[in-house]
Every structure is written in C-alpha cells, then in structure tokens.
Amino acid sequence: MSLSAATLTLDAPRRLRWDTVQLPRPAAGQVRVQTLLSAVSVSSELSVIEGRTHLPLPRQLGYQTLGTVTEAGTGVKILPGTRVVTTSGHVSAAVVNEAACLPVPDHVPDRMALAAILGEETHKGLRKVAPLPRERVLVAGAGLIGLLTIFNLVRHGVTQVSVMEPDPARQHLAQAFGARVLHPADLQAQAFEVGFECSASPEGFRELLSRMRPGGRVCVLSDGNWGRLVLPPDFHSRELSVVASSDGEDYHRYAGWLWKQSGTLLEQLYASTVRPADLIAAFDSLQSVPRPVSLVVDWRHSGSSVLHSAHAAGV
C-alpha cells in the first residue's frame, strides 16, 4: 500500500512545480509523517530559487517541518499520533528514519517546535566562539537566523547582545528577544568581543568586522546569499578570528533544551501563514522587501487540494 504526497520541486532557477510522489509503507526503523506545518527559511530558500547556489537541480525545497506520525515500521519506539519535527521540507507527507525525528512534547506549541532545526544550527555557532556572559556581542541581521541567535545568546546568560538591522519590524522583534538595536551613530563608539554574521550580505559582514575589537571572534552563520563575503584589509592587522558554522551536530540534545524554554517568543518568528496552494506565488512576493522573518505553510485541510492541482497540471 502506498500514499500519494505532494512535494515542492525546483526545476531550474525561478521555476517551481508541485510533484506527486508515491510513498511506500515505512520499513524497519522508519515512520510515515503527515505534515502539519512547514516553514520557509526565506533568505536560504530564495538563494536556491534565484540560482545563487551551486546545488544540483531539480531538488525539493524546505527543511523545517512539523508533522504527525501516522504509521511506524518495526522496531520503532515513536508511537503513531506523536508530533515530530523533521527536515522533510515542503511536502504533504514523507517516510523518514526514526532517528531523524524530534518528538515534540504535548506542552510545546506547533510553531515553537519549528525552531528546533535552525535553533541547533545557530547554537552550534555559539559553541564555536563561546561568548562569555559579560562579553559584548554584535549580531548582524535580525532575520530568522539572527533572531534565533539572539534567543540562544540571551537564554544562555549573555547579557550584552546588540544587533544591526535596518528593518523596523525586525528591530522590534530583536528587542523583544532581548537585544539592543544599534543604529549607525551608535556603532561609531562601540567595540565588540564577539560577532555573528546573520545578514547574508557583504555590507553587513563588512560592517560587523569593522566593529570588532582587536582579537575579536566572529562566527559566520549565514552563507553570503546576497553576495560574496570578503575579509577587509584590517582583518589581519587586528588579528580577528572568523569561523563558519553550518548544519547542527546534535538536534536531539538541543530540542531537549528548547522544550524546557517558556514563553511565546519563538512563535512570533512564524506568524505569517500561507496555504500550500499559494506557496509558489508567495515565493514571488518574497523577491521584494520588506520580507517576513519566515513564512509558515499550513498543510492542515490543504494537502489534498495541492495533490489535485499537481495531478491536473500533469506534474
């Protein structure tokens, strides 16, 4: 017995389509997951759609997914009905390995749970540069990655977190997360021990490095989606350290910590919602600024309409 599922596929730069795939029954150690929500990482996914990366095409889009286990293979401990976070992407359902699932406790809201993937990936960056509680930290960019970085810093006791962000709505979120918003005039008199590049822009990266004190430590969490990140001439004279951080190391451990955090802050990151049938058009609208921090695709009561549309279009 198989199940039809809809999946969003990028054929070529700026050319998206819905595919219909057949899912097998879960094998040993696998579960089938029905998607509830999938979240768009705006800058990362736009860079793929725009052809700014060298990733092979065609490819499926997305990697922050919340769903419900509907069937389990032999040897699986996760029970059907359990909510899990996976990296399945923008799909109506998927068969995944149990080890790749993060079970979500009942008390954790859906939209908070979505933060587990990028939350660990930004937290890995914190581990690499290890800011001390009283060190001055500057975050460049208050998009999804930047705000999760601020969340992790503040919740781990770092008390002097500042952010550079031009968008007023994102500035407001950064302040709610516990960061001080710095404007150009404020930056002139500041020097920071630790920096996090989360802007994905050459200008933001250059400004961040220029505000580091000699011997400062910088972690690049974004990957230069909007241009090449270049080291300035005084990088060497001030003996700055720059490291990169990409995928996480232990999503289960981070999720265990995240589920213990209280409040509704993280849900604010995922406030904008679209239906699956409107997702392709939504990516078009994301080409212009201002953009939402993220975009959540709500698959409840909508997956079947996407399957029907994909089938009717011959996809």
VOGU-3710 file (C-alpha; in Angstrom, 3 decimals, decimal comma):
1> mslsaatltl> 0,000/0,000/0,000  1,349/3,461/-0,905  0,246/7,001/-0,178  0,319/9,935/-2,586  2,159/13,019/-1,366  2,736/16,477/-2,808  6,248/17,921/-2,832  7,532/21,298/-3,985  10,338/20,948/-6,539  12,679/23,496/-8,090
11> daprrlrwdt> 13,256/22,537/-11,743  15,519/25,424/-12,678  16,190/28,902/-11,277  12,826/30,601/-10,589  10,865/27,605/-11,907  8,877/25,782/-9,219  6,383/22,979/-9,587  4,341/20,612/-7,435  5,163/16,928/-7,883  3,075/13,960/-6,819
21> vqlprpaagq> 5,120/11,113/-5,366  4,142/7,704/-4,049  5,281/6,919/-0,525  5,922/3,309/0,473  4,936/1,878/3,802  7,614/2,500/6,444  10,357/-0,102/6,606  12,051/-1,179/9,826  13,223/1,877/11,749  11,096/4,274/9,684
31> vrvqtllsav> 7,907/6,266/10,200  5,454/7,930/7,887  4,749/11,539/8,837  1,760/13,629/7,747  2,805/17,278/7,543  1,082/19,868/9,698  3,359/22,860/9,073  6,471/23,599/7,042  8,476/26,797/7,473  10,295/28,808/4,819
41> svsselsvie> 13,832/29,935/5,620  13,407/32,995/3,428  16,976/34,007/2,597  18,288/30,447/2,196  15,441/29,218/0,027  15,333/32,363/-2,107  19,044/31,980/-2,822  18,398/28,459/-4,133  15,414/29,602/-6,211  17,420/32,504/-7,650
51> grthlplprq> 20,259/30,179/-8,685  22,812/31,767/-6,337  23,992/28,383/-5,106  25,701/25,505/-6,911  23,235/22,887/-5,686  22,134/20,352/-8,304  18,645/20,684/-9,801  15,922/19,540/-9,734  15,637/19,475/-5,952  12,980/19,641/-3,269
61> lgyqtlgtvt> 12,708/22,819/-1,212  12,481/23,377/2,520  13,850/21,710/5,652  11,801/22,852/8,685  8,799/20,556/9,008  6,352/19,624/11,760  4,086/16,631/11,318  2,267/13,728/12,940  3,419/10,128/12,763  0,694/8,113/11,044
71> eagtgvkilp> 2,416/4,743/10,666  5,555/3,129/12,099  7,743/0,312/10,851  9,050/-2,492/13,004  11,411/-1,621/15,841  10,210/1,980/16,102  9,613/3,492/19,550  7,744/6,614/18,397  4,015/5,923/18,553  1,532/6,928/15,837
81> gtrvvttsgh> -0,103/10,228/16,744  3,159/11,738/18,024  4,114/15,170/16,694  7,655/15,269/15,334  9,992/17,815/13,759  11,824/16,627/10,645  13,762/18,109/7,737  11,342/16,782/5,108  10,686/20,210/3,579  7,567/21,412/1,790
91> vsaavvneaa> 5,819/18,054/1,409  2,365/16,871/2,406  3,801/13,628/3,836  7,097/11,751/3,972  8,685/8,493/5,092  11,721/9,211/7,280  14,067/7,380/9,614  13,039/7,415/13,262  16,492/8,729/14,199  15,839/11,863/12,109
101> clpvpdhvpd> 12,641/12,712/14,023  12,481/15,051/17,018  9,431/14,064/19,117  7,558/17,129/20,378  6,039/17,052/23,895  2,353/17,917/24,239  3,010/21,235/26,014  5,163/22,655/23,166  3,218/24,786/20,625  3,473/23,818/16,952
111> rmalaailge> 5,234/26,992/15,853  7,729/26,932/18,679  8,650/23,380/17,705  9,568/24,523/14,187  12,554/26,403/15,671  14,374/23,208/16,662  16,274/22,785/13,383  17,709/26,268/12,838  17,903/26,751/16,595  20,520/23,993/16,866
121> ethkglrkva> 22,349/25,243/13,789  22,755/28,703/15,314  23,550/27,214/18,718  26,425/25,292/17,164  27,851/28,674/16,154  27,636/29,844/19,772  29,566/26,789/20,847  32,307/27,581/18,345  33,055/31,106/19,618  31,864/30,558/23,217
131> plprervlva> 30,825/34,095/24,265  31,209/34,787/27,977  28,259/36,216/29,933  29,659/39,764/30,116  31,305/39,924/26,690  29,851/42,375/24,205  28,214/40,544/21,295  27,081/42,042/17,982  24,662/40,244/15,649  24,464/41,417/12,031
141> gagligllti> 20,927/40,855/10,729  17,677/40,078/12,558  16,147/37,614/10,157  15,262/34,081/11,229  18,884/33,047/11,838  19,757/36,293/13,607  16,750/36,204/15,917  17,368/32,565/16,831  20,985/33,501/17,560  19,789/36,279/19,876
151> fnlvrhgvtq> 17,360/33,869/21,551  20,139/31,356/22,207  22,551/34,011/23,465  20,099/35,585/25,905  18,720/32,256/27,165  22,297/31,128/27,860  23,030/34,151/30,022  24,846/36,519/27,641  23,778/39,946/28,890  25,208/42,407/26,340
161> vsvmepdpar> 23,722/41,486/22,965  23,359/44,142/20,264  22,025/43,870/16,726  22,382/45,747/13,435  19,142/45,583/11,425  17,564/48,214/9,118  14,018/46,813/9,057  11,825/48,391/11,821  9,640/45,293/12,254  12,695/43,094/12,730
171> qhlaqafgar> 14,219/45,652/15,084  11,095/45,372/17,231  11,391/41,571/17,312  15,088/41,747/18,178  14,286/44,000/21,139  11,566/41,600/22,281  14,143/38,800/22,130  16,455/40,780/24,433  18,861/42,573/22,081  19,734/46,242/21,921
181> vlhpadlqaq> 19,222/47,706/18,445  22,201/49,761/17,303  21,906/52,487/14,689  24,847/53,808/12,615  25,553/56,652/15,059  25,616/54,194/17,987  28,130/51,944/16,253  30,845/54,573/15,984  31,734/54,351/19,660  31,276/50,583/20,076
191> afevgfecsa> 33,733/47,686/20,029  32,699/44,065/20,444  34,470/40,904/21,508  32,162/38,519/19,608  30,176/38,846/16,391  27,679/36,742/14,455  27,157/37,227/10,733  23,467/36,558/10,065  22,740/39,181/7,399  23,758/37,141/4,317
201> spegfrells> 25,032/40,394/2,793  28,585/41,610/2,058  27,762/45,027/3,531  26,511/43,556/6,792  29,555/41,294/7,106  31,965/44,150/6,409  30,262/46,388/8,965  30,304/43,597/11,548  34,046/43,024/11,182  34,749/46,739/11,367
211> rmrpggrvcv> 33,108/46,828/14,821  35,198/44,020/16,338  37,900/44,917/18,822  41,427/43,518/18,231  41,370/39,771/18,791  37,614/39,612/18,270  35,888/36,348/17,394  33,307/36,128/14,601  31,076/33,250/13,534  29,540/33,249/10,053
221> lsdgnwgrlv> 26,088/31,656/10,307  24,692/32,931/7,003  26,413/31,923/3,787  26,553/35,092/1,715  23,304/34,508/-0,134  23,283/38,082/-1,447  26,946/38,329/-2,465  30,451/37,181/-1,608  31,681/37,714/1,932  35,124/39,350/1,750
231> lppdfhsrel> 37,614/39,983/4,557  38,630/43,666/4,899  42,316/44,748/4,984  42,356/45,269/8,760  41,214/41,688/9,377  44,877/40,712/9,613  46,203/43,753/11,468  43,585/43,376/14,218  44,093/39,599/14,328  40,416/38,733/14,127
241> svvassdged> 39,232/35,119/14,180  36,479/34,102/11,758  34,885/30,658/11,776  31,924/29,250/9,889  29,067/27,119/11,178  26,579/25,247/9,024  24,496/22,176/9,938  23,907/21,259/13,562  25,619/18,485/15,495  23,002/17,208/17,965
251> yhryagwlwk> 19,433/18,244/17,172  18,001/15,885/19,804  20,058/17,434/22,595  19,173/20,961/21,526  15,485/20,087/21,242  15,539/18,680/24,766  16,798/22,063/25,976  14,385/24,005/23,763  11,297/22,172/25,038  12,096/23,480/28,543
261> qsgtlleqly> 12,017/27,138/27,472  8,915/29,116/28,328  7,094/31,986/26,656  5,733/32,689/23,195  8,712/34,491/21,655  9,604/31,817/19,135  6,053/31,604/17,853  6,392/35,234/16,716  9,031/34,131/14,206  6,431/32,042/12,401
271> astvrpadli> 3,466/34,400/12,412  2,929/34,693/8,623  0,927/31,811/7,121  0,067/30,629/3,604  -1,754/27,626/2,181  0,265/25,088/0,169  -1,630/26,061/-2,994  -0,384/29,653/-2,553  3,259/28,860/-1,770  4,679/29,277/-5,281
281> aafdslqsvp> 3,045/32,697/-5,610  4,307/33,571/-2,136  7,894/32,948/-3,219  7,347/35,502/-5,996  6,198/38,083/-3,453  9,282/37,395/-1,304  11,500/38,760/-4,071  10,781/42,295/-2,813  11,403/43,864/0,605  10,334/44,109/3,349
291> rpvslvvdwr> 10,062/40,370/3,830  8,616/38,423/6,769  11,110/36,721/9,051  9,672/33,394/7,966  6,618/32,013/6,217  4,667/29,020/7,505  2,843/26,684/5,160  -0,234/25,271/6,904  -0,949/21,840/5,449  -3,985/21,036/7,574
301> hsgssvlhsa> -7,056/20,584/5,367  -4,983/21,705/2,346  -2,749/18,839/1,224  -5,400/17,172/-0,920  -6,023/20,349/-2,950  -2,327/20,580/-3,815  -2,287/16,957/-4,924  -5,315/17,578/-7,105  -3,742/20,677/-8,671  -0,447/18,889/-9,358
311> haagv> -2,270/15,965/-10,951  -4,451/18,257/-13,096  -1,349/20,106/-14,336  0,317/16,873/-15,320  3,189/17,395/-12,900
//
